[in-house]
Amino acid sequence: MKLSKRLQLIADVISKYKQGSVLADIGSDHGYLPCYLVKNKIITCAYACDVAQGPLDSAKETIKQYGLEDKVFALLGNGLNPILDREVDMISIAGMGSYLISEILEEHREYLRNVKLMFLQANTNNDHLRKYLFANDWIIIDEQMVKDAGHIYEVMVVTARQNKAITYNRKDEEFGPILINNQTPLFKEKWQKQYQVYEKIQNTLPHDHPRYHEIADKMKMIEEVLHRENSTGGCKGNG
């Protein structure tokens, strides 16, 4: 089974960080991720959950195609509702907006107390998702980026915050606490492009517009983050 680059990255981080052997994939669509994980013996059992009957039927077809009917179970329902009466070790939520992911997590915070790890991939507004996580005692232990079909995605590995001394700042929310310290070419590409987008928007606004100053603030943050490796000091030759 060949996954898209985005799903393959999620599968890879699950393989690397997995705790336990049962995963629920929320918004599973065709069920490719849970089937891949079980087929490759990364986990032993999975739930492919979706809110719509069409995608769920597609997941059932994938499960049947690979002969995994006794190990991957397709469940219909909204958010975490299909698994509330089941025990899972890990949850993956991918391919949605960050506002929807945050709402899904917020609805069943009590259930999530028993979940060891979450693997989250929001299509948009990663800063909103990180802000929600940090405010609700979750920490990000890893973040990875991948470019798939021209779009750059971020995958977060999330666990409960045991150490209350761990704190995050605004730049951690905006750029990601792991990503900001490990600036890959993809990270730089994303934020250079975003800087240009902000520049174009700013050029359409009068200088006294509140949005103008909000964008200026974000552009300043991007400049600071992308150029900080050049401002650490040190000796320079005379040549």
Secondary structure in CASP SS format (residue, H / E / C, confidence):
PFRMAT SS
TARGET T0000
AUTHOR 0000-0000-0000
METHOD secondary structure of the structure
MODEL  1
M C 1.00
K C 1.00
L C 1.00
S C 1.00
K H 1.00
R H 1.00
L H 1.00
Q H 1.00
L H 1.00
I H 1.00
A H 1.00
D H 1.00
V H 1.00
I H 1.00
S H 1.00
K H 1.00
Y H 1.00
K C 1.00
Q C 1.00
G C 1.00
S C 1.00
V E 1.00
L E 1.00
A E 1.00
D E 1.00
I E 1.00
G C 1.00
S C 1.00
D C 1.00
H C 1.00
G C 1.00
Y H 1.00
L H 1.00
P H 1.00
C H 1.00
Y H 1.00
L H 1.00
V H 1.00
K H 1.00
N C 1.00
K C 1.00
I C 1.00
I C 1.00
T C 1.00
C E 1.00
A E 1.00
Y E 1.00
A E 1.00
C E 1.00
D E 1.00
V C 1.00
A C 1.00
Q H 1.00
G H 1.00
P H 1.00
L H 1.00
D H 1.00
S H 1.00
A H 1.00
K H 1.00
E H 1.00
T H 1.00
I H 1.00
K H 1.00
Q H 1.00
Y C 1.00
G C 1.00
L C 1.00
E C 1.00
D C 1.00
K C 1.00
V E 1.00
F E 1.00
A E 1.00
L E 1.00
L E 1.00
G C 1.00
N C 1.00
G C 1.00
L C 1.00
N H 1.00
P H 1.00
I H 1.00
L C 1.00
D C 1.00
R C 1.00
E C 1.00
V C 1.00
D C 1.00
M E 1.00
I E 1.00
S E 1.00
I E 1.00
A E 1.00
G E 1.00
M E 1.00
G C 1.00
S H 1.00
Y H 1.00
L H 1.00
I H 1.00
S H 1.00
E H 1.00
I H 1.00
L H 1.00
E H 1.00
E H 1.00
H C 1.00
R H 1.00
E H 1.00
Y H 1.00
L H 1.00
R C 1.00
N C 1.00
V C 1.00
K C 1.00
L E 1.00
M E 1.00
F E 1.00
L E 1.00
Q E 1.00
A E 1.00
N C 1.00
T C 1.00
N C 1.00
N H 1.00
D H 1.00
H H 1.00
L H 1.00
R H 1.00
K H 1.00
Y H 1.00
L H 1.00
F H 1.00
A H 1.00
N C 1.00
D C 1.00
W E 1.00
I E 1.00
I E 1.00
I E 1.00
D E 1.00
E E 1.00
Q E 1.00
M E 1.00
V E 1.00
K E 1.00
D E 1.00
A C 1.00
G C 1.00
H E 1.00
I E 1.00
Y E 1.00
E E 1.00
V E 1.00
M E 1.00
V E 1.00
V E 1.00
T E 1.00
A E 1.00
R C 1.00
Q C 1.00
N C 1.00
K C 1.00
A C 1.00
I C 1.00
T C 1.00
Y C 1.00
N C 1.00
R H 1.00
K H 1.00
D H 1.00
E H 1.00
E H 1.00
F H 1.00
G C 1.00
P C 1.00
I C 1.00
L H 1.00
I H 1.00
N H 1.00
N C 1.00
Q C 1.00
T C 1.00
P H 1.00
L H 1.00
F H 1.00
K H 1.00
E H 1.00
K H 1.00
W H 1.00
Q H 1.00
K H 1.00
Q H 1.00
Y H 1.00
Q H 1.00
V H 1.00
Y H 1.00
E H 1.00
K H 1.00
I H 1.00
Q H 1.00
N C 1.00
T C 1.00
L C 1.00
P C 1.00
H C 1.00
D C 1.00
H C 1.00
P H 1.00
R H 1.00
Y H 1.00
H H 1.00
E H 1.00
I H 1.00
A H 1.00
D H 1.00
K H 1.00
M H 1.00
K H 1.00
M H 1.00
I H 1.00
E H 1.00
E H 1.00
V H 1.00
L H 1.00
H H 1.00
R H 1.00
E H 1.00
N H 1.00
S C 1.00
T C 1.00
G C 1.00
G C 1.00
C C 1.00
K C 1.00
G C 1.00
N C 1.00
G C 1.00
END
